[in-house]
Amino acid sequence: MRRILMWIAENALLVGLALIFLAPIVFVFLTSVMSSSQTLTASLWPQPFEWSNYVKVFTEAPLLLWFANSATYAILATVFMLVSSVPAAYVLAKIRFRYSNVVFTAIIIAMLLPPQVTAIPIYVMWSNLGLTGTLWPLILPNLLGDAFSIFLLRQFFLTIPSEYADAARIDGNGEFGVLRRVMVPMAKPGIAATGIFMFFHSWNDYFGPLLYTSENQSAWPVAYGLASFRGIHGTDWGLTMAMTMLVTVPIVLIFFFAQRVFVEGITLTGVKG
């Protein structure tokens, strides 16, 4: 018992912060298993537990379709981003060429540019191509790279000693071979962290689907679908919170299983500028 009390005393601040962060999640879960007549009362404990809310959300909305759309959007956007951003970041980090600093400065400026500034001309372009009403206008641009991802990966590649790349070149590898055989295996934590960032961003994206898919319900991802569901069932907070919990589960599971490599990637990315 004394050891437990000592541990609590030594980690009181961390325990307090953990409770603060967990409190909203517990509140959402308890609300998700309440009846519609109880959610707006002062009672914080379900009486009784309405587990049927988790079944009703699948009959009240095409939740499985929304999950499939979000998974397609998040997975393809992440894969396309890595395919384009990893080589670009490697070039900026390890290959010196004329105007490389200018290119890197342009990437920094692109990071600072609000997406709302370019939303109208880009929407007109996709509309002329006939792709509005789908998620492709949000997925395909990742084939051209992502400014934040390129910046993050470049910072990670800078932490890898150039001697490894030089040794691979001496062995007869070209730049693509150096990237594939040396840099990518050594940069796995940074690549994983960048991929998780993009996956989370795509899964939680609301503005993009609102702009391109609002008129086509079959293309809605869960973030936009949840917002629309809340507007329709605004008085039934049990159902709304049940859907919120279901939408959150994939993100929590991914972070739980990938937290070690995610934290390692973020930590090592800032070692060298």
N, C-alpha and C positions, 0 to 999 in steps of 0.2 A: 504493500500500500504506500509505503514511504517513497519507493522508487517512482510510482505513478504520480504522486504529488510533486516530486522533484521535477519530473519530466514536464508536467503541466506548468510549473513555475518557470522553468527555463524556456518554454515555448509558448508562453501565455499570449504574446503578441501575434504569433502565427496562428494559434488556435482561434483567437478573436477575429482575425482577418478571414480565416476559413469560414467561420460561422456567418460573418457578414456576407460573404459571397454566396454561401449555400442558402441563406434565408430566402431570397427571391425564388430559387429553384424549388424549395420545399413548398413555398406559398403557391406557386403555379401548379405543382403536382396535387396538393390538397384541394385546390379549387377545381382541378380537372376531374375529380371523382365526387363532386358535389352535385346535387340536383339544382335545376334552374331556380327553384324557389329559395334555396339556401345560400346561393353565391352572393347575394346582395345583403345578407344579414351580418350581424356582428360575430356570428359563430365561425371559428377558424378550423373546426374539426368536422369532417363530413359525418352526417348522421342521417341515413347510413351511407356507406361507400357506394357510389354509383359507377361501378366498373363498366356498365353498359355504354358510358359516354365514348369509350375507346372503340366500341363497335359501331356506334351511330355515326361517327365522323366518316367512316368508309361508305355509308349509305347516303349521307347528306352531301357528299362532295366526291369527285373523281380523284381521290387522294393518291391511289396507286399510279394513275397517269401522271399526276403532278410530280410524284417521286421519280418516275422514269424520265420525265423531262429534265428535272434538276440533275439527275445522275448523268444524263447524256450531255447536258450543258457543262457541268463541272468537270467531267472526265475528259471530254474532247478539248475544252479550253485549256486544261492543265497540260495535256499531252502536246497540243499545238504550241503552247507557250514554251515548253521545255525544248522542243525540237528547234525552235527559232532562237530562243534567248540564250541557251547554253553556248552555241558557237559564237554568237555575237559578244557575249561576256568574255569568252576565252580570248577572242581577238583583241578586245580592248585592254585586257589584263596582261597578256603575254606577248603580243606582237606589236612592235613599234612601227607606225607608218605615218605618213604626212597627214596632218590635220586630225590625228587621233584625239587630241584634246578638244578640238572643235566638235567632233562627233559625240564625245562624252558629255560636253557641256550641253549639247542639244538634247541628250537623253535626260539630263537633270532638269532642263526647262520643260520637257514633256511631262516629267513627274509632277511639276508644279502647276501645270495647266489644268484648270477644272474641266471635267468632261462636259459640263453644260455649255461651255464656250463653243465647242465643235459639234454639239448634238444636232443642230438644225441642218447644216450642210451634209453631215454624214448620213442623217436620216433620209435626206433627199436622194443621195447617191444610192442607198440600199433600196429605196422606193422605186427608183428608175430601173434597178436590176430585178425588181419583182420579188424581193426576199423579205419584205415586211410581212408581219403576221407569223413569222417563224423565229427561232432562236439563232439562226445562222448569222445574222448581223452581229451577234454578240460572241460567236465562236470563231468565225473566220479571221477577224482581225488579229487574233493571237498567233497566226502563222507569220505575221510581220514582227513579232516580238512584243514584249511588254516592258515599258521603261523601268518600272520599279523592279521587276524581276532581273532585268539586265544589270541594273545597278547593284542589286544584292549579290548576284552570282559573280560579278566582276570583283567585288570586295572579297568574296571567298577565294576566288582563283588567285588573288594577290597574296594570300597567306600560304600558298603552295610554292616552295622554292623552285626557282627557274632551272636549277640544275637537273631536276628530274626530266623536264622537257628537253634540255640540251642532250642528255644521255640518250633519250629516245630518238632524237634526230640523228645522233651519231650512229645509232643502230640501223638507220635507214628508213625511219618512219617520216612520212610527211606530216603536215600540220594536222590533217584529219586523223592520222594514226596516233599522233601525240595526244590529241583530244580524246579519242576513243579509248586508247589503251592505258593512258597515264592520268590525264586530268579528271576525266569523269569518275573513275573508281576512287580517286583521292578526294573528290569533291562531293561524294554521296550525301553527307550531312547537309551541306549547303543546298544541293539540288532538291533534297527531300523537303527542307524547310520552305524553299521557294514554291515547290509544288503544292505544299499544304496551304500556303498563303493564297495561291490562285484558286485552289479547290474551295476553300472557305469563302473567298470573295464571290465566286461564281454561284455557290450554293445559296448564299445569303443575298444575292443581288436582287434588288427591287426596282431600281430606276430603269435599268436596261429592259427587262421584260415589260415594265409599264409602258415604255416608249414603243416597243416593237411588237408585242404580242397581246396587248390589252383587248383587241377585238377578236382574238382567236383563242377561245378557252382551251382548246385541245393542245395548245402550245404553252400553256402557263406552267412555270416551275412552282415549287412549293412556297417560295417566299411571296410571290405575287398572289398565288392561290389562297394562302393564309390570310393576307390582307383583305381579299375579296370575301372570303368566308366570314371574317370578323365583321365586315360591313353588313352581311346578310343576317348573321346570327348574333348581332351585337348584344342582345339581351340575354342570350344563353351562354354565360361565361364558362359553364362547365364544358360544353362542347368546344368552345374556342380554346380554352386552356388545354384540353385533351389533344387537339390538333397541334398546338404549340409544342407540347411535350414530344409528340411523335416526330415533328419536324426537327427538333433539337437532337434527338437520339443519334442519328448518323454522325453529326459533327462531334458530339461528345465521344463516341466510340473511336472515331478516327484519331482524335487528339490523344485519347487515353493510350492507344496502342503505339502511337508515333511520337509521344511526348519526348522521349529520350533523344531521338535523332533530331527532332524539331528544336529543342533547347540547345543541343550541341551545335546545330547549324547556325542559329541566331548568335550564339556566344562567339563562335570562331569567325563569323563574318566581320565583326568589328575589331579584329586584332590588328589589322594593318590597313592603312588608308591608301 
